[in-house]
Amino acid sequence: MKKLLLTLFLFFVSNWSFSGPYIMSKHEFKMDDTNYTKTINHIRFGNSWKTHGGLKLYGEFGIAESVSHGSDIFEGDAGKSYEFGFSKKATDSFSWKGKWEGLESHNSSNSHKIEIKTKWQF
């Protein structure tokens, strides 16, 4: 059993090392009209892959903190932060990408979004 677990662990680690692991941060500054209301800070661990057909995939998972205006860092609501997406260059002038992003805070409502972008180059 130990050999099986070790083999699976080594396969998992070697796959990550060849496919592009990374750490990212994201900082959102939320406003209502022109009034600053809060900051949401994300730190995520991610990995990216590229298929033989040119499709790029990625996944990220980490933590986030929502800090209201007037509060100090580490005094906000903590939660899970994640994002999964893809990008594909269909032709030399057209590409598209999409993502699903979520934030699950412990003391407030959860938020999720799906975003799709297209790009035409002239």
N, C-alpha and C positions, 0 to 999 in steps of 0.2 A: 504494500500500500504506500509506503514511504517513497519507493522508487517511482511509482505512478504520479504521486503528488509533486515530487521533485522534477520529473520530466515535464509535467504540465506547467509548472512554475517557470522552468527554463525556456520552454516554448513561448510562453506569454511574454517574458522579459525580452527574449531575442526578437520577437515580432515587434515589440515597442521600439527597440533600439534601431531597427531597420526602417521603420515607417514614419518616424518624425515626431517624437514626443516634445512637448513644450509647456511652458507656464505663461499665462497671460493675465493681464489686469485690465479692468474696465472701470471707468468712473463716470457716473451719470449725475448731472446737476439738474434737478427738477425745478420747474417754475410754473406758477399760475399767473397768467398774463406776464407782467414783468417782475413779479415778486418771487424771490428765491424761497423754496420751501424745504428741500432736503437734498441730500447726496446719497447715492447708492454706490458702494464700492464692491467690486467683484474681484476675486482671485480664483483662477481655475487652472487645473491641469488638463492638458489636451493631447490629442494624437491625431495625425492626419495620414491619409492613405491616398494613393493614386492607382486607379485600375488601368488595365491594358488599353481600354477604350478611351482613356483621357479624362474620365470622371474623377474629380477630386472630392474626397469625403473627409469629414472631420467630426470629432466629438470632444466636448469639454465638460468637466464637472468640478465644482468647487464650492466655495462659501461666499456669502455676500452679507453686507451690513447696510441697513438703511438708517441714516443719521438725520434726524430732523434739524431744521434751522435753529441755532442756539444751543445745540447739544454737542458734546465732545465725542471724538471717535471712541469706539468700544462702549458707548452708552446707548447705541441704537439697537434695532431689532436685527438679530442674526438669522440666517437661513441658508438654504441650498440654492446654488446657482448652476445652470447648465445650458448648453447650446449644442445642437447637432445640425450639420448642414452639408451642402454639396456645391460644387461649381463645375461648369462644363463649357468649354469653348466649342461651339457647334461649327463655326466657320471662322475664317480670318477676321471677319468684321462683326460677328454676332456671338455673344456669350450670355449665359444666364446662371443665376445662383439662387439658392434658397436656404432658409434656416428656420429652425424651431428653437425658441429661446424661452426659458422659464426661470422664475424666481419664486421660491417657496419660503416665506418669512414665518417665523414661529408665532409672532404676536400680531400679525395683520393678514390681509387677504393675499392669496397667491396670484401671480400674474404670469401669463403665457402669451406668446405671439408667434405667428408664422409670417415670414417675410420672403417675398420673391422679387428678384431684380433682373431686368434684362438690360443689355448694353449693345448698341449699334455703333460701330466706329466708321467714320467717313474718311 
